[in-house]
Amino acid sequence: MIDPAIVDAGPALNFFSINKERLLFDAIGGKIAIPETVAGEIADKARRDDRFQAAADVLAKLSKTDWLRVLSDEVTPGLAAAVLRITAVPMAARMTHRKDLGEIMVLAHAAIQADAGRDVVVLIDDQAGARLAATEAARLLRLRGQGRSVGALSLMSTLDVLERGAGRRYLPDRVAMRRIYAQLRQRDDGLVDIK
């Protein structure tokens, strides 16, 4: 897997809030990065909803290690161009509109890395964010077809992490899968019944 994967708030909250960050790292095969916006969303959700309280502690702990890198959302020409291309809204204006901002910043940071030739994995659960990721992945594919040396963008979700983690160290069997999935469903109403 590509190192580091860039993670949106949804998957981070899912795994951090049940103290299963090691399952996340193991399934993606490495470290993670999150934009500052996503770090703020995690902290805010943990403050407002007791179900996610552990996520803030995990975020604080990981921020002191090299397993998590927080990406600056400071306006740069590259980041501003990526946000404008992805949303058709200038970055300064888009930063004032909080809805889906985490996904936008994940994709903008990923696009910068992919444009520089790196293969990038993003973890996004939100359907609108997944559609934007698919659009960015298609753009990169077109550029590669034109002979440009750009990287690729791959999308993963919480379910993909569980699928990749199945049978491995942190998710060794069906009992563990059912237990962890039940914990995740208590926090993520977008997850369907495991049956």
C-alpha positions as CSV (number, residue, x, y, z in Angstrom):
1,M,0.0,0.0,0.0
2,I,1.1,3.6,-0.5
3,D,2.5,5.4,2.5
4,P,0.9,7.5,3.8
5,A,-2.7,7.0,3.0
6,I,-4.7,10.3,3.4
7,V,-7.7,9.7,5.6
8,D,-11.0,11.6,5.9
9,A,-12.8,12.1,9.2
10,G,-15.4,9.3,8.8
11,P,-12.9,6.4,8.7
12,A,-10.6,8.0,11.2
13,L,-13.5,8.5,13.7
14,N,-14.6,4.9,13.1
15,F,-11.3,3.3,14.0
16,F,-10.0,5.9,16.5
17,S,-13.2,5.9,18.5
18,I,-13.0,2.2,19.2
19,N,-9.2,2.3,19.7
20,K,-8.5,0.2,16.6
21,E,-6.0,2.4,14.9
22,R,-3.6,-0.5,14.7
23,L,-6.2,-2.4,12.6
24,L,-6.3,0.6,10.3
25,F,-2.5,0.8,9.9
26,D,-2.2,-2.9,9.4
27,A,-4.9,-3.0,6.7
28,I,-3.5,-0.1,4.7
29,G,0.1,-1.3,5.2
30,G,1.5,1.8,6.7
31,K,1.2,5.3,8.1
32,I,-1.6,7.8,7.6
33,A,-2.0,11.5,7.0
34,I,-4.9,13.8,7.6
35,P,-5.5,17.4,6.6
36,E,-5.8,20.0,9.4
37,T,-9.4,20.4,8.6
38,V,-10.0,16.6,9.2
39,A,-8.1,16.9,12.5
40,G,-10.4,19.7,13.5
41,E,-13.5,17.7,12.5
42,I,-12.3,14.7,14.6
43,A,-11.7,16.9,17.7
44,D,-15.0,18.7,17.2
45,K,-17.0,15.4,16.9
46,A,-15.3,14.0,19.9
47,R,-16.3,17.1,21.9
48,R,-19.9,17.0,20.8
49,D,-20.6,13.2,20.9
50,D,-19.5,10.9,23.7
51,R,-19.4,7.9,21.3
52,F,-16.3,9.5,19.7
53,Q,-14.5,10.7,22.8
54,A,-11.7,8.2,22.4
55,A,-11.0,9.5,18.9
56,A,-9.6,12.7,20.3
57,D,-7.3,10.8,22.7
58,V,-6.0,8.6,19.8
59,L,-5.5,11.6,17.6
60,A,-3.5,13.4,20.3
61,K,-1.4,10.3,20.9
62,L,-0.8,9.6,17.2
63,S,0.1,13.2,16.6
64,K,3.2,12.7,18.7
65,T,4.4,9.7,16.6
66,D,5.4,9.3,13.0
67,W,2.4,7.1,12.3
68,L,0.2,10.2,11.7
69,R,1.1,13.3,9.8
70,V,-1.2,16.3,9.9
71,L,-1.1,18.1,6.5
72,S,-1.2,21.9,6.5
73,D,-4.3,23.5,5.0
74,E,-2.5,26.8,4.6
75,V,-3.3,28.3,1.2
76,T,-0.6,27.5,-1.4
77,P,-0.8,27.9,-5.1
78,G,-1.0,24.1,-5.6
79,L,-3.6,23.5,-2.9
80,A,-5.7,26.5,-4.1
81,A,-5.6,25.2,-7.7
82,A,-6.6,21.6,-6.6
83,V,-9.5,22.9,-4.5
84,L,-10.7,25.1,-7.4
85,R,-10.4,22.2,-9.9
86,I,-12.3,19.8,-7.6
87,T,-15.0,22.1,-6.4
88,A,-15.1,24.9,-9.0
89,V,-15.0,27.3,-6.0
90,P,-11.9,29.4,-5.0
91,M,-10.2,27.9,-1.9
92,A,-10.8,31.0,0.3
93,A,-14.5,30.8,-0.3
94,R,-14.6,27.0,0.0
95,M,-12.9,27.1,3.4
96,T,-15.8,29.1,4.8
97,H,-18.3,26.4,3.8
98,R,-17.8,23.5,6.2
99,K,-20.0,20.9,4.5
100,D,-17.8,18.2,2.9
101,L,-14.7,20.3,3.5
102,G,-12.7,17.4,5.0
103,E,-13.2,15.2,1.9
104,I,-12.3,18.2,-0.3
105,M,-9.1,18.8,1.5
106,V,-8.2,15.0,1.5
107,L,-8.6,15.0,-2.3
108,A,-6.8,18.3,-2.8
109,H,-3.8,17.0,-0.8
110,A,-3.9,13.7,-2.6
111,A,-4.1,15.5,-6.0
112,I,-1.0,17.5,-5.3
113,Q,0.9,14.3,-4.5
114,A,-0.5,12.4,-7.5
115,D,0.3,15.3,-9.8
116,A,3.9,15.1,-8.5
117,G,4.1,11.4,-9.6
118,R,3.2,9.6,-6.3
119,D,0.5,6.9,-6.1
120,V,-1.9,7.9,-3.4
121,V,-4.6,6.1,-1.4
122,V,-7.5,8.1,0.1
123,L,-9.9,6.7,2.7
124,I,-13.3,8.3,2.4
125,D,-16.7,6.8,3.3
126,D,-18.9,9.7,2.1
127,Q,-20.6,8.9,-1.2
128,A,-20.2,12.4,-2.6
129,G,-16.5,12.4,-1.6
130,A,-16.1,8.9,-3.3
131,R,-17.6,10.4,-6.5
132,L,-15.1,13.3,-6.4
133,A,-12.3,10.8,-5.8
134,A,-13.4,8.8,-8.8
135,T,-13.4,12.0,-10.9
136,E,-9.8,12.8,-9.7
137,A,-8.7,9.3,-10.4
138,A,-10.1,9.5,-13.9
139,R,-8.3,12.8,-14.5
140,L,-5.0,11.3,-13.5
141,L,-5.6,8.3,-15.8
142,R,-6.3,10.7,-18.7
143,L,-3.1,12.6,-18.0
144,R,-1.1,9.3,-17.9
145,G,-2.7,8.4,-21.2
146,Q,-1.3,11.7,-22.6
147,G,2.2,10.7,-21.5
148,R,2.3,12.8,-18.3
149,S,4.2,11.3,-15.4
150,V,1.5,11.5,-12.7
151,G,0.7,9.1,-10.0
152,A,-2.6,7.3,-9.4
153,L,-5.3,7.9,-6.9
154,S,-7.0,4.9,-5.2
155,L,-10.1,5.0,-3.0
156,M,-10.7,2.9,0.2
157,S,-13.5,2.9,2.7
158,T,-14.1,1.6,6.2
159,L,-15.4,-1.6,4.6
160,D,-12.3,-2.0,2.5
161,V,-10.1,-1.7,5.7
162,L,-12.2,-4.4,7.3
163,E,-11.9,-6.6,4.2
164,R,-8.2,-6.2,4.0
165,G,-7.8,-6.7,7.8
166,A,-9.8,-10.0,7.8
167,G,-7.7,-12.9,8.8
168,R,-4.8,-10.8,9.9
169,R,-3.3,-9.9,13.3
170,Y,-6.0,-7.4,14.4
171,L,-9.0,-9.1,12.9
172,P,-8.1,-12.8,13.0
173,D,-11.5,-14.5,12.8
174,R,-15.3,-14.1,12.4
175,V,-15.8,-13.5,16.1
176,A,-13.4,-10.5,16.1
177,M,-15.0,-9.2,12.8
178,R,-18.5,-9.3,14.3
179,R,-17.4,-7.7,17.5
180,I,-15.6,-4.9,15.8
181,Y,-18.3,-4.4,13.2
182,A,-20.9,-4.1,15.9
183,Q,-18.7,-1.4,17.6
184,L,-18.4,0.5,14.3
185,R,-22.1,0.3,13.6
186,Q,-22.8,2.0,16.9
187,R,-20.9,5.0,15.6
188,D,-21.4,4.9,11.8
189,D,-25.1,4.7,10.8
190,G,-23.9,4.3,7.2
191,L,-22.7,0.7,7.8
192,V,-25.3,-1.9,6.9
193,D,-26.1,-4.9,9.0
194,I,-23.3,-7.4,8.8
195,K,-25.8,-10.2,7.9
